[in-house]
């Protein structure tokens, strides 16, 4: 072979190698951008999972506290008879729902007809007070979920009051 042809062939091979290297570099840069996007998404997903783990830890702690406390929320009928006059006893509707692991959500709708709204709200406040068991463990009492007051015409402060109270109870 002629020296000229060897020079041309080697130049052609060097140029092909340079073109291949440039193409490989561009392909790698493109892939790096795709990997960066994927890693950013995965990092965001892992942060979300960490938040879920933190929420789960809070839930497990609250469950452990509830399970260790033996106190039950005070009976609503006893609170009603102790706080309201005999003529103001509400209509009670049981809306209790079963829950997991022996728990249930005790839920009652109390409908008062033509009572002072202050008396019904005093009952709600008394029912929401925390309860202690014999060991001193404290748990929340009833929780006011809904309150609807419909005033009586011409009678300020008096009307129909509907309270929905709920509490977690272990069976």
N, C-alpha and C positions, 0 to 999 in steps of 0.2 A: 504494500500500500504506500501510497504517496504521502509525504509529510503534510501536505496541504489538506488532504482528506482527513488525516488524523486530527489535525487542528480544528477543522470544521466539525468533525464528529464529536470531539471532546467539548467544543463550545456548545454544540447542540445539546449534549448530555447535561452540561452545567446549567444551561438555560431551562431545560426540562426539570432538573432537580430544583432549581430556584422557583419555578412556577408551581411545582408540587408542594414545596415548602410553604409558599405563600398561600396556596389553597388550603393546606392543612392548618396553617395558622388562623385563617379566617373561619374555618370550620370549628376549631377549638374555641375561638372567641365567641362564636355563636352559641356553642354548647355551654360555655361558662355563664353566659347571660341566662340561659334556660335553667341551669343549675342554681344560679343565684335566686331566681324567681321561685324555684321549687323549695329551696332552703328557707327563704323568707316566709313562704306559706307554711312550711312545717314548723318553723319557730313560732309562728302565730298560733298554730294548732296546739303546740306543746304548752304555750302560755295559757290557752283556754283550758287545757286539761289540768294544769296546775290550779287554776281558779276553781274548777269542778272539785278537785281533791280537797281544797281548802273548805269549800262549802260542805262537802261530805264529812270532813272532820268536825265542823261545827254541828252538823246534824247528829252525828254519832255521840258527841258530847252532850247535846241536849237530850237525846234519847236515854243515855246513861243516867243523867240527872233525874229524868222522869221515872225511869225504872227503879231507881234507888229510893225515891220518895214514896211513902206509903199513904200519904194523905189524899183524900178524895175531895173534890170540890163540894162545898156545902149544898145540901138539898135545897132546891129553889123554893119548894113549898114551905119549908121552915123559914126561909128568909122572907117570903111574902107574908106569912102569918105574923112574923115578928115586926115587920116594918110598916105594913099597910093596915088600915082599918078593915074590919070584917066585910064591909060592903064593897070593897074595892078589889076583891080577889079576881085575878085575870082568868081568861080562858087560856088553857095551856095545850099546845099541840106539839107532840113529840116528833122530831125530825132526825132522830139519832141514826148514824151511819156506822156500819162495821168497818174496822180498819185492819191493818196487818198485825200479826204477832200478838193477838189478844187485845189490841187497843180498839177503842171505839171513840167516835166523835159524838159526844152527847150534845144534842142541839135541841133547843126548845124555843117555840114561838109563843110569846106572852102577849095576849091582846087585852088591853084594858079599855073599858068603855066608860067615857065621861068621868075621868079622874084628873086630879091636878097633875100636870106634867112633871112638876117638881117631885112628887111622891114616886112616880115611875122611875125617874132618873136617880133618885136616892137609892132605890132598889138596885139599879144597875151598878152604881158605885159600890154598894155594899157587896154585891156578888163578885165584883172584879178584884176584891182584896186578896192578896196572897194567903195561902193556907200552909200551916206548919204541921208536920207529923210529930210523933213522940220523940223522935231523935233530933228534932230541930231542923230537919230538911224542909225547905220552903219550895212551894210550887205555885204557879198562878192559879187563881180561882176561875170563875167564869169569865168569858170575854164577850163584850158587846159587839155583835157582828152587824146588826142593822137596827136603826131606830127611825120610826116614822111617827110623826105627830100630826094629827088632823084636828085643828081647833074647833070647838063648839061655837056656833054662831051666838054672839052676844054674851059669851062667858069667857072673859080673858083668863088664860092660864089653865083652862080646863078643856079636855077634848079626848079624842080616841088616840091611844098610844099603843104602838106595836113594837115590841122589843124582840130581837132574836139573840139568844145567848148560847154560847157553845163552850165546851170544855173537853179536854182529853181525859179519858177514863180507861184504866186497865181493868179488864174483866177478871 
